[in-house]
C-alpha cells in the first residue's frame, strides 16, 4: 500500500513537467487573433501585415 501511494505521489509530481515537455516541440502558429493592433492577417503569406490603403 505504501509503495502504491509513493508511486502515485511521484507520478503526480512529475506530470506537469512531462506535459510541458510534450508541448515544447509543437510549432505554434500565428493567426488573425494574434495580430497586434493596427495589423491585419494576410492569408497568402500567413503573417500579420500593415493594411494597405490607397
PyMOL commands that set and color helices and strands:
alter all, ss='L'
color gray80, all
select helices_A, chain A and resi 2-23+32-34
alter helices_A, ss='H'
color red, helices_A
select strands_A, chain A and resi 39-42+47-50
alter strands_A, ss='S'
color yellow, strands_A
deselect
rebuild
show_as cartoon
